[in-house]
Amino acid sequence: MKRAALALALIAALFAAGPGEARKPEFGNAANPSALIATEIAFNRRAQEKGQWTAFREFAAKDAMMFVPQPVNAQTWLKGRANPPQSVVWQPHQVWMSCDGSLGATRGAWQRPDGSTGYFTTIWRRQKKGDYKWVMDEGDALAAPLEAPELIAARIAGCRSRPGDWPAPQWTDGEIRGGEATDGTLFWQVRVRPDGRRHLSVGLWDGSQWQAAVSTEAGP
């Protein structure tokens, strides 16, 4: 927890002192990765205190999507679902955010009570009141745990120039879901095949071209 608090302080100081870009978002709508990291930490804490599915339901947007393994509406799937005796635990390692702060992505590690480990990627959308709710959550198990970073890495999309079209997807079959930031500088897209395998892409506009923030494949 101390390391997470230090990361928040450093990130807040970094972006408070950073130079402005050519296209500045409106006051109050600028990207703030530390707010998203704080939300992830609060999300995990809520799961430990009140229960795993209770926390997932409280932090989810109305149209949030999760995989079981096919895509389902999270609020519908979670409604009335009993919490497991002990919640999964997770820690954010990386965060990406659009220039205007309307959309963000987090990636990190999780650990289950049975000793299994894995990774997660969560897409967050800013609400009218300024808080964040998750709109997509996915992940998979790993043979070896992810190495925890010394500090949580944060990257903000470039604010210069108008973003170009999204890169072409790797897969051409299956169901497609996705979304983008209000200013178009961050997008996510997931393709789910009939057998439950899926490919997730998260793209970040750097001011001149798209950068692949996340590109993962997972299966049932």
Backbone as a chain_set.jsonl record, in Angstrom:
{"seq": "MKRAALALALIAALFAAGPGEARKPEFGNAANPSALIATEIAFNRRAQEKGQWTAFREFAAKDAMMFVPQPVNAQTWLKGRANPPQSVVWQPHQVWMSCDGSLGATRGAWQRPDGSTGYFTTIWRRQKKGDYKWVMDEGDALAAPLEAPELIAARIAGCRSRPGDWPAPQWTDGEIRGGEATDGTLFWQVRVRPDGRRHLSVGLWDGSQWQAAVSTEAGP", "coords": {"N": [[0.827, -1.204, 0.0], [1.985, 1.223, 0.732], [3.788, 1.566, -1.339], [2.042, 1.882, -3.483], [0.793, 4.262, -2.741], [2.956, 6.015, -2.891], [3.449, 5.862, -5.618], [1.157, 7.078, -6.636], [1.502, 9.7, -5.697], [3.849, 10.481, -7.029], [3.086, 10.276, -9.719], [1.008, 12.134, -9.827], [2.42, 14.49, -9.299], [4.106, 14.511, -11.496], [2.412, 14.879, -13.767], [1.162, 17.208, -13.092], [3.137, 19.054, -13.371], [3.852, 18.858, -16.001], [4.519, 19.974, -19.405], [2.256, 21.862, -21.532], [0.184, 20.663, -24.269], [-0.383, 21.115, -27.843], [-3.143, 20.938, -28.514], [-5.232, 21.567, -26.119], [-7.203, 19.97, -23.639], [-10.501, 20.791, -22.335], [-10.787, 22.687, -19.298], [-10.792, 20.804, -16.339], [-11.295, 18.445, -17.61], [-8.957, 17.22, -18.266], [-6.457, 14.648, -18.704], [-5.831, 12.409, -16.035], [-4.022, 10.206, -14.761], [-3.446, 9.315, -12.141], [-5.864, 9.416, -10.792], [-7.235, 7.31, -11.916], [-5.653, 5.154, -11.155], [-6.023, 5.322, -8.397], [-8.708, 4.634, -8.33], [-8.608, 1.951, -9.147], [-7.215, 0.857, -6.956], [-9.041, 1.361, -4.898], [-11.155, -0.187, -5.822], [-10.117, -2.83, -5.647], [-9.736, -2.896, -2.865], [-12.379, -2.69, -1.987], [-13.372, -5.119, -2.882], [-12.024, -6.916, -1.194], [-13.099, -6.203, 1.243], [-15.944, -6.185, 1.028], [-16.657, -8.191, -0.694], [-16.065, -10.079, -3.682], [-17.767, -10.139, -6.116], [-19.622, -8.246, -5.387], [-18.109, -5.884, -5.347], [-17.282, -5.79, -8.043], [-19.734, -5.375, -9.289], [-20.532, -2.883, -8.186], [-18.593, -1.12, -9.184], [-18.927, -1.222, -11.89], [-20.01, -0.019, -15.098], [-23.298, 0.583, -16.51], [-23.46, -0.65, -18.98], [-21.352, -2.39, -18.945], [-19.008, -4.954, -19.891], [-18.103, -8.371, -19.575], [-16.329, -11.535, -19.634], [-17.294, -14.945, -19.955], [-16.961, -17.8, -20.942], [-17.841, -16.322, -23.151], [-18.885, -13.036, -24.261], [-20.734, -11.091, -21.942], [-23.329, -9.032, -20.493], [-22.208, -7.311, -17.765], [-23.587, -6.342, -15.459], [-26.007, -7.729, -15.567], [-25.118, -10.403, -15.409], [-23.832, -10.4, -12.939], [-25.807, -9.76, -11.114], [-27.332, -10.65, -8.156], [-25.492, -12.676, -7.786], [-23.632, -14.824, -5.742], [-20.943, -13.982, -3.567], [-17.591, -15.294, -3.698], [-15.968, -17.201, -1.043], [-13.485, -16.017, -0.499], [-11.953, -13.23, -1.943], [-10.46, -12.627, -5.189], [-7.262, -11.073, -5.54], [-5.772, -8.083, -6.684], [-3.426, -5.963, -8.532], [-2.711, -2.907, -10.075], [-0.444, -2.392, -12.758], [0.148, -0.879, -14.996], [-1.046, 2.028, -16.738], [-3.021, 3.615, -19.191], [-4.171, 6.543, -20.794], [-6.595, 8.6, -22.418], [-6.127, 11.778, -24.104], [-8.034, 13.661, -23.244], [-8.92, 12.48, -20.944], [-11.262, 11.008, -20.85], [-11.391, 8.285, -21.258], [-9.765, 5.327, -20.172], [-7.244, 2.79, -19.663], [-6.289, -0.005, -17.741], [-3.784, -2.277, -16.648], [-2.628, -5.225, -15.12], [-1.691, -7.45, -12.411], [-3.156, -10.455, -11.025], [-4.081, -12.487, -8.193], [-5.278, -15.543, -7.059], [-7.0, -17.158, -4.281], [-6.321, -19.875, -4.352], [-3.733, -19.957, -5.163], [-3.178, -19.625, -7.847], [-2.225, -17.476, -10.579], [-2.393, -14.512, -12.655], [-3.142, -12.185, -15.337], [-4.759, -8.998, -15.911], [-6.832, -6.848, -17.889], [-8.43, -3.799, -17.915], [-10.948, -1.61, -19.01], [-11.783, 1.735, -18.547], [-14.314, 4.21, -18.152], [-14.969, 7.644, -17.951], [-17.411, 9.124, -15.842], [-20.373, 11.269, -15.647], [-20.171, 12.686, -13.246], [-17.494, 12.749, -12.853], [-16.177, 10.561, -11.784], [-14.897, 7.191, -12.306], [-16.037, 4.333, -14.093], [-15.876, 0.85, -14.818], [-15.906, -0.529, -18.118], [-15.188, -2.701, -19.593], [-13.76, -5.785, -18.819], [-11.201, -8.1, -18.697], [-9.053, -11.015, -18.806], [-6.509, -13.475, -18.07], [-5.137, -16.632, -16.982], [-1.733, -17.183, -15.919], [1.34, -18.972, -16.354], [3.512, -18.228, -14.838], [3.824, -15.671, -12.369], [3.265, -12.156, -13.034], [5.911, -9.808, -12.933], [6.173, -7.474, -10.377], [6.208, -3.974, -10.807], [8.488, -1.304, -9.834], [7.342, 1.199, -9.758], [4.1, 2.312, -10.721], [3.451, 2.428, -14.106], [2.55, 5.105, -16.249], [0.867, 6.464, -19.049], [-0.056, 9.033, -21.246], [-2.179, 9.891, -23.935], [-1.178, 11.595, -26.956], [-1.884, 15.043, -27.546], [-1.757, 16.535, -29.796], [-2.73, 17.172, -33.129], [-5.221, 15.525, -35.199], [-6.512, 12.339, -34.485], [-5.849, 9.461, -36.541], [-7.459, 6.831, -38.516], [-8.391, 3.794, -36.812], [-6.042, 1.099, -36.395], [-5.996, -1.785, -38.584], [-7.744, -4.737, -37.579], [-6.375, -7.83, -36.225], [-7.784, -10.198, -36.456], [-10.505, -11.341, -38.497], [-12.901, -12.58, -38.162], [-15.698, -13.477, -36.02], [-17.357, -12.023, -33.092], [-17.513, -8.506, -32.567], [-16.563, -6.029, -30.304], [-16.191, -2.782, -28.828], [-14.781, 0.53, -28.245], [-14.189, 4.106, -27.933], [-12.314, 6.993, -26.799], [-13.757, 10.207, -25.999], [-12.383, 12.236, -27.348], [-11.124, 10.723, -29.221], [-8.497, 9.742, -28.908], [-7.767, 7.397, -27.68], [-8.477, 3.987, -28.013], [-10.341, 0.901, -27.788], [-10.693, -2.506, -28.691], [-12.244, -5.604, -29.004], [-12.267, -8.871, -30.213], [-14.231, -11.688, -30.412], [-14.177, -15.079, -30.856], [-16.267, -17.846, -31.994], [-15.569, -20.084, -30.429], [-14.851, -18.997, -28.041], [-12.339, -17.907, -27.774], [-10.427, -14.902, -27.69], [-9.3, -11.676, -28.849], [-7.719, -8.827, -27.753], [-7.283, -5.406, -28.334], [-5.718, -2.378, -27.549], [-5.351, 0.893, -28.376], [-3.199, 3.725, -28.495], [-3.015, 7.111, -29.242], [-0.211, 8.892, -30.264], [0.152, 11.463, -31.006], [1.034, 11.601, -33.571], [0.841, 9.09, -34.688], [-0.668, 5.796, -34.273], [-0.076, 3.86, -31.369], [0.512, 0.617, -30.118], [-0.88, -0.145, -27.218], [-1.908, -2.28, -25.719], [-2.045, -5.672, -26.619], [-3.411, -8.614, -26.684], [-4.098, -12.142, -26.488], [-6.523, -14.45, -25.486], [-8.042, -17.391, -24.142], [-10.793, -19.735, -23.668]], "CA": [[0.0, 0.0, 0.0], [2.865, 2.383, 0.759], [4.341, 1.756, -2.671], [0.959, 2.414, -4.312], [0.604, 5.669, -2.378], [4.086, 6.752, -3.446], [3.246, 5.946, -7.062], [0.135, 8.094, -6.876], [2.078, 11.02, -5.459], [4.808, 10.786, -8.087], [2.366, 10.483, -10.969], [0.292, 13.406, -9.715], [3.401, 15.567, -9.432], [4.63, 14.499, -12.857], [1.485, 15.443, -14.732], [0.845, 18.58, -12.701], [4.23, 19.914, -13.8], [4.167, 18.617, -17.393], [4.218, 21.058, -20.337], [1.0, 21.723, -22.254], [0.232, 20.233, -25.656], [-0.971, 22.091, -28.748], [-4.585, 20.915, -28.358], [-5.47, 21.355, -24.698], [-8.583, 19.662, -23.307], [-11.157, 21.778, -21.506], [-10.454, 22.636, -17.876], [-11.563, 19.818, -15.604], [-11.389, 17.22, -18.389], [-7.623, 16.759, -18.624], [-6.112, 13.305, -18.249], [-5.292, 12.308, -14.681], [-3.823, 8.788, -14.496], [-3.45, 8.996, -10.713], [-7.251, 9.191, -10.394], [-7.598, 5.97, -12.359], [-4.939, 4.23, -10.276], [-6.724, 5.362, -7.112], [-9.951, 3.883, -8.504], [-8.246, 0.533, -9.135], [-6.869, 0.49, -5.583], [-10.298, 1.345, -4.147], [-11.893, -1.33, -6.357], [-9.556, -4.018, -5.008], [-10.021, -2.833, -1.427], [-13.802, -2.984, -1.816], [-13.543, -6.557, -3.071], [-11.548, -7.613, 0.006], [-13.934, -5.847, 2.394], [-17.369, -6.444, 0.839], [-16.886, -9.34, -1.555], [-15.579, -9.926, -5.054], [-18.784, -9.756, -7.094], [-20.225, -6.995, -4.927], [-17.249, -4.803, -5.828], [-17.352, -5.728, -9.501], [-21.022, -4.791, -9.651], [-20.568, -1.476, -7.789], [-17.675, -0.315, -9.989], [-19.212, -1.434, -13.31], [-20.99, 0.814, -15.791], [-24.51, -0.166, -16.841], [-23.227, -1.435, -20.188], [-20.06, -3.075, -18.808], [-18.922, -6.281, -20.48], [-17.089, -9.293, -19.082], [-16.282, -12.757, -20.429], [-17.528, -16.114, -19.091], [-15.996, -16.952, -21.645], [-18.471, -15.447, -24.135], [-19.186, -11.722, -23.684], [-22.04, -10.92, -21.312], [-23.501, -7.79, -19.756], [-21.714, -7.582, -16.417], [-24.611, -6.082, -14.451], [-26.962, -8.836, -15.618], [-24.465, -11.627, -14.945], [-23.453, -10.253, -11.535], [-26.975, -9.527, -10.27], [-27.701, -11.752, -7.281], [-24.463, -13.718, -7.729], [-23.003, -14.906, -4.425], [-19.497, -13.765, -3.531], [-16.785, -16.42, -3.227], [-15.533, -17.007, 0.344], [-12.346, -15.103, -0.478], [-11.853, -12.554, -3.232], [-9.205, -12.482, -5.899], [-6.526, -9.853, -5.206], [-5.086, -7.601, -7.889], [-2.637, -4.738, -8.445], [-2.432, -2.303, -11.379], [0.964, -2.174, -13.103], [0.252, 0.113, -16.069], [-2.269, 2.753, -17.069], [-3.003, 4.461, -20.381], [-5.33, 7.424, -20.734], [-6.783, 9.523, -23.536], [-5.721, 13.157, -23.822], [-9.077, 14.369, -22.502], [-9.237, 11.768, -19.713], [-12.585, 10.38, -20.881], [-11.255, 6.833, -21.318], [-8.47, 4.844, -19.716], [-7.056, 1.347, -19.586], [-5.335, -0.461, -16.739], [-3.321, -3.656, -16.812], [-1.888, -5.609, -13.929], [-1.623, -8.852, -12.005], [-4.101, -10.927, -10.014], [-3.742, -13.709, -7.474], [-6.435, -16.195, -6.45], [-6.698, -17.839, -3.015], [-5.75, -21.204, -4.583], [-2.34, -19.811, -5.567], [-3.037, -19.33, -9.272], [-1.954, -16.07, -10.883], [-2.677, -14.134, -14.023], [-3.129, -10.757, -15.666], [-6.055, -8.429, -16.271], [-6.908, -5.558, -18.573], [-9.729, -3.194, -17.65], [-11.215, -0.331, -19.667], [-12.547, 2.616, -17.662], [-14.914, 5.375, -18.793], [-15.319, 8.679, -16.989], [-18.837, 9.392, -15.714], [-20.742, 12.685, -15.62], [-19.724, 13.295, -11.998], [-16.04, 12.764, -12.834], [-15.624, 9.29, -11.337], [-14.702, 6.218, -13.378], [-16.656, 3.014, -14.032], [-15.279, -0.006, -15.836], [-16.807, -0.918, -19.2], [-14.726, -3.987, -20.099], [-12.752, -6.417, -17.971], [-10.82, -9.426, -19.182], [-7.73, -11.446, -18.379], [-6.258, -14.903, -18.226], [-4.146, -17.178, -16.06], [-0.357, -17.255, -16.397], [2.138, -20.018, -15.722], [4.351, -17.544, -13.85], [3.244, -14.363, -12.059], [3.894, -10.951, -13.563], [6.816, -9.14, -11.998], [5.637, -6.187, -9.933], [7.118, -2.86, -11.084], [8.786, -0.434, -8.702], [6.332, 2.247, -9.815], [3.074, 2.095, -11.728], [3.743, 3.209, -15.307], [1.391, 5.821, -16.787], [1.109, 7.123, -20.328], [-1.185, 9.812, -21.736], [-2.184, 10.066, -25.385], [-0.786, 12.899, -27.458], [-3.002, 15.965, -27.782], [-1.527, 17.244, -31.054], [-3.28, 16.649, -34.382], [-6.424, 14.701, -35.14], [-6.168, 10.924, -34.644], [-6.245, 8.79, -37.767], [-8.3, 5.654, -38.346], [-7.826, 2.712, -36.01], [-5.336, 0.073, -37.164], [-6.813, -2.933, -38.972], [-7.665, -5.822, -36.593], [-5.651, -9.029, -36.626], [-8.769, -11.215, -36.802], [-11.609, -10.818, -39.296], [-14.126, -13.303, -37.848], [-16.125, -13.38, -34.634], [-18.101, -10.861, -32.615], [-16.656, -7.352, -32.316], [-17.001, -5.013, -29.344], [-15.138, -1.797, -28.636], [-15.167, 1.904, -27.975], [-13.104, 5.068, -28.004], [-12.431, 8.196, -25.981], [-14.514, 11.295, -26.612], [-11.504, 12.949, -28.283], [-10.602, 9.774, -30.19], [-7.064, 9.469, -28.76], [-7.582, 6.061, -27.108], [-9.561, 3.094, -28.406], [-10.199, -0.518, -27.46], [-11.486, -3.378, -29.547], [-12.074, -7.019, -28.694], [-12.945, -9.784, -31.128], [-14.466, -12.962, -29.74], [-14.523, -16.139, -31.786], [-17.325, -18.73, -31.484], [-15.067, -21.017, -29.419], [-14.549, -18.265, -26.817], [-11.047, -17.223, -27.835], [-10.61, -13.476, -27.95], [-8.131, -10.83, -29.044], [-7.958, -7.465, -27.29], [-6.353, -4.368, -28.76], [-5.891, -1.034, -27.015], [-4.47, 1.782, -29.121], [-2.955, 5.054, -27.934], [-2.538, 8.08, -30.229], [0.938, 9.588, -29.685], [0.233, 12.787, -31.605], [1.302, 11.466, -34.998], [0.452, 7.761, -35.137], [-1.178, 4.912, -33.237], [0.834, 2.95, -30.688], [-0.181, -0.517, -29.505], [-0.721, -0.171, -25.765], [-2.192, -3.653, -25.297], [-2.435, -6.62, -27.651], [-3.376, -9.908, -26.008], [-5.03, -13.183, -26.882], [-6.897, -15.307, -24.362], [-8.981, -18.422, -24.538], [-11.62, -20.283, -22.585]], "C": [[0.861, 1.253, 0.0], [3.437, 2.664, -0.621], [3.29, 2.333, -3.611], [0.737, 3.891, -4.026], [1.724, 6.529, -2.94], [3.924, 6.928, -4.944], [2.227, 7.014, -7.403], [0.706, 9.492, -6.738], [3.022, 11.421, -6.581], [4.104, 11.08, -9.399], [1.637, 11.812, -10.958], [1.241, 14.579, -9.904], [3.909, 15.675, -10.862], [3.701, 15.215, -13.819], [1.039, 16.843, -14.351], [1.889, 19.54, -13.237], [4.52, 19.81, -15.293], [3.801, 19.777, -18.291], [2.931, 20.803, -21.09], [1.234, 21.273, -23.68], [-0.481, 21.277, -26.521], [-2.493, 22.125, -28.63], [-4.901, 20.584, -26.914], [-6.932, 21.015, -24.452], [-9.162, 20.736, -22.405], [-10.786, 21.59, -20.045], [-11.375, 21.654, -17.165], [-11.676, 18.495, -16.325], [-10.026, 16.686, -18.814], [-7.361, 15.372, -18.049], [-5.461, 13.343, -16.875], [-5.125, 10.835, -14.332], [-3.873, 8.417, -13.018], [-4.866, 8.743, -10.21], [-7.699, 7.787, -10.771], [-6.905, 4.912, -11.509], [-5.619, 4.172, -8.914], [-8.029, 4.575, -7.184], [-9.683, 2.388, -8.478], [-7.949, 0.061, -7.707], [-8.132, 0.402, -4.725], [-11.164, 0.151, -4.55], [-11.422, -2.619, -5.682], [-9.87, -4.042, -3.513], [-11.483, -3.178, -1.138], [-14.069, -4.481, -1.951], [-13.111, -7.338, -1.837], [-12.496, -7.385, 1.182], [-15.386, -6.297, 2.246], [-17.677, -7.647, -0.044], [-16.557, -9.051, -3.005], [-16.65, -9.424, -6.017], [-19.534, -8.502, -6.682], [-19.436, -5.806, -5.456], [-17.313, -4.668, -7.344], [-18.645, -5.067, -9.957], [-21.062, -3.294, -9.345], [-19.705, -0.589, -8.681], [-17.945, -0.43, -11.49], [-20.205, -0.419, -13.848], [-22.198, -0.046, -16.158], [-24.307, -1.072, -18.045], [-21.911, -2.204, -20.14], [-20.131, -4.507, -19.333], [-17.816, -7.083, -19.818], [-17.229, -10.6, -19.86], [-16.392, -13.984, -19.539], [-17.612, -17.492, -19.796], [-16.612, -16.065, -22.73], [-18.806, -14.103, -23.484], [-20.606, -11.66, -23.133], [-22.11, -9.525, -20.699], [-23.153, -8.057, -18.304], [-22.792, -7.395, -15.358], [-25.636, -7.211, -14.41], [-26.356, -10.099, -15.032], [-24.177, -11.571, -13.449], [-24.648, -10.121, -10.595], [-27.344, -10.773, -9.468], [-26.654, -12.839, -7.146], [-23.746, -13.666, -6.383], [-21.501, -14.684, -4.531], [-18.778, -15.045, -3.141], [-16.323, -16.152, -1.8], [-14.384, -16.019, 0.483], [-12.155, -14.524, -1.868], [-10.483, -12.724, -3.874], [-8.576, -11.151, -5.487], [-5.821, -9.38, -6.47], [-4.387, -6.273, -7.642], [-2.425, -4.177, -9.853], [-0.932, -2.082, -11.57], [1.146, -1.051, -14.113], [-1.092, 0.794, -16.267], [-2.032, 3.603, -18.308], [-4.266, 5.306, -20.349], [-5.382, 8.331, -21.95], [-6.376, 10.926, -23.124], [-6.745, 13.889, -22.964], [-9.492, 13.669, -21.215], [-10.573, 11.059, -19.708], [-12.531, 8.864, -20.874], [-9.859, 6.436, -20.87], [-8.437, 3.331, -19.696], [-6.03, 1.042, -18.511], [-4.993, -1.917, -17.001], [-2.488, -4.0, -15.591], [-1.981, -7.093, -13.646], [-2.721, -9.186, -11.008], [-3.609, -12.228, -9.402], [-5.009, -14.266, -6.829], [-6.028, -16.889, -5.158], [-6.063, -19.217, -3.199], [-4.3, -21.158, -5.048], [-2.135, -19.523, -7.04], [-2.879, -17.83, -9.488], [-2.277, -15.78, -12.339], [-2.598, -12.637, -14.222], [-4.557, -10.3, -15.935], [-5.843, -7.16, -17.086], [-8.318, -5.027, -18.369], [-9.826, -1.846, -18.354], [-12.15, 0.477, -18.773], [-13.064, 3.829, -18.424], [-15.321, 6.395, -17.724], [-16.82, 8.969, -17.027], [-19.102, 10.899, -15.628], [-20.237, 13.398, -14.376], [-18.201, 13.305, -11.859], [-15.395, 11.494, -12.336], [-15.515, 8.344, -12.527], [-15.423, 4.914, -13.071], [-16.031, 2.143, -15.117], [-16.336, -0.443, -16.849], [-16.4, -2.239, -19.847], [-13.649, -4.517, -19.178], [-12.47, -7.807, -18.515], [-9.427, -9.754, -18.697], [-7.59, -12.937, -18.579], [-5.228, -15.332, -17.194], [-2.777, -17.219, -16.728], [0.384, -18.357, -15.658], [3.031, -19.448, -14.631], [3.768, -16.163, -13.596], [3.985, -13.22, -12.739], [4.792, -10.329, -12.502], [6.265, -7.762, -11.656], [6.642, -5.076, -10.217], [7.404, -2.055, -9.826], [7.755, 0.684, -8.601], [5.327, 1.905, -10.907], [3.35, 3.014, -12.92], [2.468, 3.846, -15.844], [1.768, 6.519, -18.085], [-0.171, 7.798, -20.807], [-1.059, 9.984, -23.246], [-1.758, 11.475, -25.769], [-2.002, 13.753, -27.775], [-2.847, 16.735, -29.083], [-2.152, 16.471, -32.213], [-4.497, 15.756, -34.141], [-6.054, 13.236, -35.361], [-6.651, 10.361, -35.971], [-7.14, 7.603, -37.473], [-7.602, 4.609, -37.488], [-7.071, 1.74, -36.909], [-6.265, -1.098, -37.477], [-6.662, -4.052, -37.942], [-6.921, -7.027, -37.136], [-6.608, -10.13, -37.078], [-9.901, -10.577, -37.592], [-12.919, -11.545, -39.019], [-14.493, -13.092, -36.384], [-16.854, -12.091, -34.314], [-17.145, -9.74, -32.233], [-17.308, -6.425, -31.301], [-15.869, -3.997, -29.198], [-15.687, -0.419, -28.344], [-13.956, 2.811, -28.061], [-13.373, 6.248, -27.082], [-13.232, 9.253, -26.732], [-13.677, 12.044, -27.641], [-10.837, 12.025, -29.293], [-9.156, 9.37, -30.015], [-6.753, 8.142, -28.075], [-8.762, 5.211, -27.557], [-9.29, 1.694, -27.877], [-11.123, -1.314, -28.36], [-11.19, -4.825, -29.176], [-12.89, -7.833, -29.691], [-13.03, -11.142, -30.449], [-14.915, -13.995, -30.763], [-15.589, -17.049, -31.171], [-16.852, -19.695, -30.401], [-14.672, -20.317, -28.121], [-13.198, -17.593, -26.812], [-11.262, -15.762, -28.215], [-9.263, -12.771, -28.116], [-8.498, -9.415, -28.652], [-6.871, -6.537, -27.799], [-6.72, -3.061, -28.075], [-4.878, -0.154, -27.722], [-4.396, 3.16, -28.503], [-2.391, 5.96, -29.022], [-1.403, 8.888, -29.614], [1.118, 11.007, -30.227], [0.505, 12.747, -33.088], [0.897, 10.106, -35.552], [-0.062, 6.939, -33.951], [-0.072, 4.027, -32.678], [0.008, 1.838, -30.043], [0.106, -0.527, -28.009], [-0.888, -1.589, -25.238], [-2.575, -4.464, -26.519], [-2.299, -8.014, -27.059], [-4.387, -10.861, -26.617], [-5.282, -14.07, -25.674], [-7.932, -16.303, -24.849], [-9.768, -18.952, -23.359], [-10.858, -21.32, -21.767]], "O": [[0.52, 2.24, -0.652], [3.562, 3.816, -1.037], [3.605, 3.18, -4.447], [0.518, 4.682, -4.943], [1.482, 7.64, -3.41], [4.215, 7.993, -5.489], [2.411, 7.772, -8.355], [0.432, 10.367, -7.559], [3.004, 12.566, -7.034], [4.469, 12.015, -10.112], [1.641, 12.538, -11.952], [0.91, 15.549, -10.587], [4.118, 16.772, -11.38], [4.139, 16.06, -14.599], [0.581, 17.596, -15.211], [1.586, 20.697, -13.527], [5.335, 20.57, -15.817], [2.862, 20.511, -17.983], [2.544, 19.649, -21.276], [2.314, 21.461, -24.24], [-1.104, 22.204, -26.002], [-3.087, 23.203, -28.642], [-4.842, 19.417, -26.526], [-7.818, 21.684, -24.984], [-8.425, 21.5, -21.783], [-10.505, 20.476, -19.604], [-12.59, 21.671, -17.365], [-12.107, 17.508, -15.729], [-9.955, 15.782, -19.647], [-7.957, 14.973, -17.049], [-4.636, 14.213, -16.594], [-5.992, 10.261, -13.674], [-4.298, 7.313, -12.676], [-5.059, 7.939, -9.298], [-8.451, 7.149, -10.035], [-7.504, 3.888, -11.18], [-5.775, 3.094, -8.341], [-8.416, 3.921, -6.215], [-10.435, 1.632, -7.863], [-8.388, -1.016, -7.303], [-8.278, -0.52, -3.922], [-11.83, -0.45, -3.707], [-12.238, -3.406, -5.202], [-10.226, -5.085, -2.964], [-11.786, -3.871, -0.166], [-14.891, -5.041, -1.225], [-13.758, -8.319, -1.468], [-12.675, -8.269, 2.02], [-15.998, -6.741, 3.218], [-18.828, -8.076, -0.132], [-16.742, -7.937, -3.494], [-16.465, -8.394, -6.666], [-20.032, -7.769, -7.537], [-20.014, -4.839, -5.953], [-17.39, -3.557, -7.869], [-18.645, -4.285, -10.908], [-21.568, -2.514, -10.152], [-20.045, 0.571, -8.912], [-17.253, 0.207, -12.285], [-21.128, -0.007, -13.145], [-22.119, -1.274, -16.119], [-24.91, -2.142, -18.128], [-21.406, -2.628, -21.179], [-21.16, -5.176, -19.237], [-16.737, -6.564, -19.532], [-18.154, -10.748, -20.659], [-15.711, -14.092, -18.519], [-18.322, -18.343, -19.259], [-15.953, -15.133, -23.19], [-18.993, -14.044, -22.268], [-21.555, -12.116, -23.771], [-21.081, -8.91, -20.419], [-23.742, -8.938, -17.677], [-22.9, -8.213, -14.445], [-26.083, -7.605, -13.333], [-27.003, -10.792, -14.246], [-24.268, -12.589, -12.764], [-24.509, -10.35, -9.393], [-27.632, -11.824, -10.04], [-26.891, -13.834, -6.461], [-23.308, -12.604, -5.94], [-20.864, -15.147, -5.477], [-19.296, -15.814, -2.331], [-16.285, -14.997, -1.378], [-14.312, -15.274, 1.46], [-12.193, -15.252, -2.86], [-9.481, -12.936, -3.191], [-9.285, -10.212, -5.126], [-5.325, -10.197, -7.245], [-4.696, -5.553, -6.693], [-1.996, -4.913, -10.741], [-0.24, -1.64, -10.653], [2.16, -0.352, -14.101], [-2.143, 0.212, -15.998], [-0.983, 4.229, -18.457], [-5.319, 4.833, -19.922], [-4.35, 8.776, -22.453], [-6.289, 11.23, -21.935], [-6.38, 14.646, -22.064], [-10.321, 14.19, -20.468], [-10.99, 10.552, -18.667], [-13.516, 8.214, -20.524], [-8.886, 7.132, -21.159], [-9.477, 2.673, -19.711], [-5.024, 1.74, -18.383], [-5.81, -2.684, -17.511], [-1.733, -3.168, -15.088], [-2.307, -7.891, -14.526], [-3.165, -8.33, -10.243], [-2.832, -12.968, -10.005], [-5.727, -13.545, -6.135], [-4.85, -17.18, -4.953], [-5.347, -19.689, -2.316], [-3.698, -22.202, -5.3], [-1.019, -19.205, -7.45], [-3.34, -17.02, -8.683], [-2.415, -16.694, -13.152], [-2.059, -11.911, -13.386], [-5.45, -11.117, -16.159], [-4.812, -6.495, -16.982], [-9.293, -5.733, -18.626], [-8.898, -1.039, -18.298], [-13.171, -0.026, -18.303], [-12.348, 4.409, -19.241], [-15.94, 6.042, -16.72], [-17.423, 9.048, -18.097], [-18.17, 11.699, -15.547], [-19.909, 14.583, -14.432], [-17.671, 13.807, -10.868], [-14.178, 11.345, -12.448], [-15.983, 8.655, -13.622], [-15.423, 4.446, -11.932], [-15.698, 2.627, -16.199], [-17.491, -0.693, -16.502], [-17.191, -2.834, -20.578], [-12.732, -3.789, -18.798], [-13.387, -8.59, -18.763], [-8.701, -8.876, -18.23], [-8.447, -13.581, -19.184], [-4.534, -14.502, -16.606], [-2.676, -17.282, -17.953], [0.102, -18.644, -14.494], [3.28, -20.103, -13.619], [3.261, -15.538, -14.527], [5.187, -13.309, -12.988], [4.463, -10.329, -11.316], [5.932, -6.979, -12.546], [7.821, -5.224, -9.895], [6.644, -2.118, -8.859], [7.344, 1.069, -7.506], [5.678, 1.276, -11.905], [3.468, 4.229, -12.762], [1.422, 3.199, -15.889], [2.85, 7.093, -18.204], [-1.245, 7.197, -20.774], [0.036, 10.196, -23.767], [-1.951, 12.425, -25.011], [-3.029, 13.242, -28.22], [-3.729, 17.518, -29.439], [-2.094, 15.242, -32.249], [-4.752, 15.304, -33.025], [-5.354, 12.919, -36.323], [-7.716, 10.728, -36.467], [-7.539, 7.384, -36.329], [-6.373, 4.547, -37.444], [-7.43, 1.576, -38.075], [-7.204, -1.371, -36.73], [-5.55, -4.296, -37.472], [-6.84, -7.229, -38.348], [-6.283, -10.907, -37.977], [-10.224, -9.407, -37.384], [-13.952, -11.175, -39.576], [-13.687, -12.586, -35.603], [-16.958, -11.189, -35.146], [-16.092, -9.989, -31.646], [-18.481, -6.079, -31.437], [-14.707, -4.332, -29.425], [-16.895, -0.224, -28.213], [-12.831, 2.344, -28.241], [-14.501, 6.474, -26.643], [-13.364, 9.193, -27.954], [-14.189, 12.446, -28.686], [-10.067, 12.485, -30.136], [-8.61, 8.706, -30.896], [-5.582, 7.8, -27.908], [-9.91, 5.651, -27.494], [-8.152, 1.347, -27.558], [-12.198, -0.85, -28.74], [-10.031, -5.221, -29.05], [-14.048, -7.524, -29.972], [-12.029, -11.677, -29.973], [-15.917, -13.803, -31.453], [-15.792, -17.027, -29.957], [-17.641, -20.088, -29.541], [-14.203, -20.973, -27.191], [-12.924, -16.78, -25.929], [-12.176, -15.436, -28.973], [-8.238, -13.212, -27.597], [-9.474, -8.86, -29.156], [-5.683, -6.845, -27.705], [-7.89, -2.682, -28.027], [-3.678, -0.423, -27.674], [-5.401, 3.702, -28.043], [-1.395, 5.615, -29.657], [-1.586, 9.507, -28.566], [2.117, 11.667, -29.94], [0.251, 13.72, -33.799], [0.636, 9.975, -36.748], [0.085, 7.328, -32.793], [0.763, 3.512, -33.421], [-1.064, 2.09, -29.492], [1.208, -0.877, -27.584], [-0.102, -2.045, -24.408], [-3.342, -3.999, -27.362], [-1.189, -8.535, -26.944], [-5.397, -10.445, -27.186], [-4.358, -14.4, -24.931], [-8.611, -16.075, -25.85], [-9.458, -18.662, -22.203], [-11.405, -21.88, -20.817]]}, "num_chains": 1, "name": "protein.A"}
